[in-house]
Amino acid sequence: ETWRPRGFVTMASKDKKKAGKKSDVDDGEEPLQAVLLADSFRKRMAPITYTNPKILLPIANVPIIEYTLELLVSAGVKELFIVCCSHADKIQQYVSESESCKQFAVSIIVAPQAKSMGAALREVDSRGKIRGDFILVNGDVVSNIKVEPALIAHKKRREEEKNKDAILTMVFKTCNPRQRVSFFEEEDIALAINPDTKQLVHYQGMNRRGLQIDVHRFEASPHVQARYDLEYAHVSICSPEVLCLFTDEFDWQDLHNDFVPGVMYSEILSYQIYTHTASEGYSGRVVSLHSYGAVTRDIIHRWSYPLVPDVNLFCDTSYEYFHPGVYKEAGVSLAQSCSLGEDTVIGSKTSVGERAVIKDSVIGRGCSIGAGTVIEGCFIYPNVTIGPDCTITGSIICEDVNVGSGVKVETNCVLGGGVVISADMTISEGQRVTLAGRPKDDGHDDDDDFGDDDVDNEAKEEEMETDVKVVGPDGKGRLWSPDEDELEAKIAMLVMATNKEISSDEEVNDEEDGDKDDEDGPAMLPFEEEIQDIVRRGVEEGVNPDNIAMEVNGRKFAHDKGFGDCFAQILRTIMYTMPETTSRKEAFASAKKLTTQWKGLLQKFGRSDTDQLLGIEALESFVMDEKWTMHKLMMPILKALYDEDIVGDNAILDWAAEAGKRDAVGKALVAECKQLIEYLEEDDEDDDDDDDDDDEE
């Protein structure tokens, strides 16, 4: 299905009389093409995306796709293919009305059955419209990076250097690893690059400990740079062979996990992947609520200039910048006693009542904010009505929501489109309220028809449409609970809100609580409780270790903890799931089985010797528990962890040296592990001797 804007004249029709002659666009060359993926094939922003495609969600009151289109315009793209799988009708309508889209010859490819990037690109290939090198970009990218140098380098390799095997150039940008915030595997990558040719030699997600490169990779590339300071900018220059490979390799679903390693490590294919590192510019992608807030803040702070509100590049906006950090459109009505704080964007036809306070927030067009209401760290979509004396913090309020007077919405909540909250209700932290059901095709990958069970579920959902306990007697909406494929939506929370300052009264209360803890024993930290609950539930229910890791990562960032803190709690909790037994042999077997079964999860967090040392120390409390101390499990568990490459010899020896000096308990545990420690020490000495022999030679 192909659509073109009304009144748009394609180059083919314009030059109809000049048969056999090339268009004069781009100096006689074929017009540059681009493929824009309108879907991310994830459900990390549910339930917001139940009613709207993600690329049409507003960032600083401008649909996300507008930023991506501006990137393509600056790159010289003339012909654009937009691939959409869900909400295709809304995307088509938007494109037909968008002034930005009239800068391209636009074709919309509707592929409702495509559930992955690979399937979407196979659909593009089947249309036979790609004639040469093209730009591949996600539709949720905000970037002012210059793509032209990557295009020139790609073309030079293929045409001037006659390297037809160079089929993909991935664009990266530099970043500080310490500032990297990675909730999902594809965000945390390490590379190895040939610094002379820029060819990609190695590519991996950092879910394993350290950079692990096959030494055979150095045979063809003796000079290699290992890089952990690069982030993928979600833009690539592709040759048509990329589409052909996705078609031929039908099981390739993803660029990072399938295509890149499939090409690089193939013993049959001779194709090559290259990199281009942007020397300057901003690039961010909206993949979750966390990145949604982070990218918005970057725009407000002008890191993405000229992609900032007051330049008014997009749509029909009319923003002006006011000190300190306020962007306001024409036609906003502000009461004399209201207050707009820094980092605030407010759209036209919005009214703000007396004594209302707004800061660190984006307010859409046509909203009404009642008197005495406080809004901090929020996204308020268009046409929202908020009554007087409300408090809304760090949340997203979608379009056409009506919030009654005196309502309190706590941090990290979402009110979906059309939801109504009655007066004086409280929406508790983390709750998501929706009026819409899941899209029809969700969970029906193989068959779009509904069976009897589906009819029953649909009827049940109708009955649950409004939960008065949540939204109040006059409200509309119900609590959202994620399906199994929507669990990622709960990981990366919104982070627009600033940290609340602690008052002196709260400090006093904390001190009193601390005294009470000293009397009754130390209280369990919320972080520890959360990790233990996630892991215990995962072990008992047999949850995929990758899903457990994602949940743990989310809590790690929320509590500002390290990998070692997580490793310690995960290891200890896994061991506590062992069934009680009076048999030492059965206890040994259970510990070994758990270690092997959850090896992958443990390795994701025990990345360094320091991380592993924290885990061993946490293990002490388990083996000294009165239920297990008689079995003397310290050495068997340590040996199992060592055999499975979960902890290394350095961590064990460091623990032994420290615990042996600590107290009687530590000395007893070290003595219990004497045989293993001596073995590791001898092994270290043998390695040292081998090194000395090599030096002498």
Secondary structure as GFF3:
##gff-version 3
##sequence-region A 1 697
A	DSSP	alpha_helix	11	14	.	.	.	ID=ss1
A	DSSP	beta_strand	33	37	.	.	.	ID=ss2
A	DSSP	three_ten_helix	48	50	.	.	.	ID=ss3
A	DSSP	three_ten_helix	54	56	.	.	.	ID=ss4
A	DSSP	beta_strand	58	59	.	.	.	ID=ss5
A	DSSP	beta_strand	62	63	.	.	.	ID=ss6
A	DSSP	alpha_helix	64	74	.	.	.	ID=ss7
A	DSSP	beta_strand	79	84	.	.	.	ID=ss8
A	DSSP	alpha_helix	88	97	.	.	.	ID=ss9
A	DSSP	three_ten_helix	100	103	.	.	.	ID=ss10
A	DSSP	beta_strand	105	110	.	.	.	ID=ss11
A	DSSP	alpha_helix	117	127	.	.	.	ID=ss12
A	DSSP	beta_strand	134	138	.	.	.	ID=ss13
A	DSSP	beta_strand	141	143	.	.	.	ID=ss14
A	DSSP	alpha_helix	148	155	.	.	.	ID=ss15
A	DSSP	pi_helix	156	160	.	.	.	ID=ss16
A	DSSP	beta_strand	166	174	.	.	.	ID=ss17
A	DSSP	three_ten_helix	177	179	.	.	.	ID=ss18
A	DSSP	three_ten_helix	185	187	.	.	.	ID=ss19
A	DSSP	beta_strand	189	193	.	.	.	ID=ss20
A	DSSP	beta_strand	200	205	.	.	.	ID=ss21
A	DSSP	alpha_helix	217	220	.	.	.	ID=ss22
A	DSSP	beta_strand	225	227	.	.	.	ID=ss23
A	DSSP	beta_strand	230	238	.	.	.	ID=ss24
A	DSSP	alpha_helix	240	248	.	.	.	ID=ss25
A	DSSP	pi_helix	255	259	.	.	.	ID=ss26
A	DSSP	alpha_helix	260	264	.	.	.	ID=ss27
A	DSSP	beta_strand	272	278	.	.	.	ID=ss28
A	DSSP	beta_strand	283	285	.	.	.	ID=ss29
A	DSSP	alpha_helix	289	300	.	.	.	ID=ss30
A	DSSP	three_ten_helix	309	311	.	.	.	ID=ss31
A	DSSP	beta_strand	319	322	.	.	.	ID=ss32
A	DSSP	beta_strand	326	329	.	.	.	ID=ss33
A	DSSP	beta_strand	333	334	.	.	.	ID=ss34
A	DSSP	beta_strand	339	340	.	.	.	ID=ss35
A	DSSP	beta_strand	344	346	.	.	.	ID=ss36
A	DSSP	beta_strand	351	352	.	.	.	ID=ss37
A	DSSP	beta_strand	357	359	.	.	.	ID=ss38
A	DSSP	beta_strand	362	363	.	.	.	ID=ss39
A	DSSP	beta_strand	368	369	.	.	.	ID=ss40
A	DSSP	beta_strand	374	376	.	.	.	ID=ss41
A	DSSP	beta_strand	379	380	.	.	.	ID=ss42
A	DSSP	beta_strand	385	386	.	.	.	ID=ss43
A	DSSP	beta_strand	391	393	.	.	.	ID=ss44
A	DSSP	beta_strand	396	397	.	.	.	ID=ss45
A	DSSP	beta_strand	402	403	.	.	.	ID=ss46
A	DSSP	beta_strand	408	409	.	.	.	ID=ss47
A	DSSP	beta_strand	414	415	.	.	.	ID=ss48
A	DSSP	beta_strand	420	421	.	.	.	ID=ss49
A	DSSP	beta_strand	426	427	.	.	.	ID=ss50
A	DSSP	beta_strand	432	434	.	.	.	ID=ss51
A	DSSP	alpha_helix	452	463	.	.	.	ID=ss52
A	DSSP	alpha_helix	468	471	.	.	.	ID=ss53
A	DSSP	beta_strand	478	479	.	.	.	ID=ss54
A	DSSP	three_ten_helix	484	490	.	.	.	ID=ss55
A	DSSP	alpha_helix	504	520	.	.	.	ID=ss56
A	DSSP	alpha_helix	526	541	.	.	.	ID=ss57
A	DSSP	alpha_helix	545	558	.	.	.	ID=ss58
A	DSSP	alpha_helix	563	575	.	.	.	ID=ss59
A	DSSP	alpha_helix	584	597	.	.	.	ID=ss60
A	DSSP	alpha_helix	599	605	.	.	.	ID=ss61
A	DSSP	alpha_helix	609	623	.	.	.	ID=ss62
A	DSSP	three_ten_helix	629	631	.	.	.	ID=ss63
A	DSSP	alpha_helix	634	643	.	.	.	ID=ss64
A	DSSP	alpha_helix	649	659	.	.	.	ID=ss65
A	DSSP	alpha_helix	664	672	.	.	.	ID=ss66
A	DSSP	alpha_helix	674	696	.	.	.	ID=ss67
###
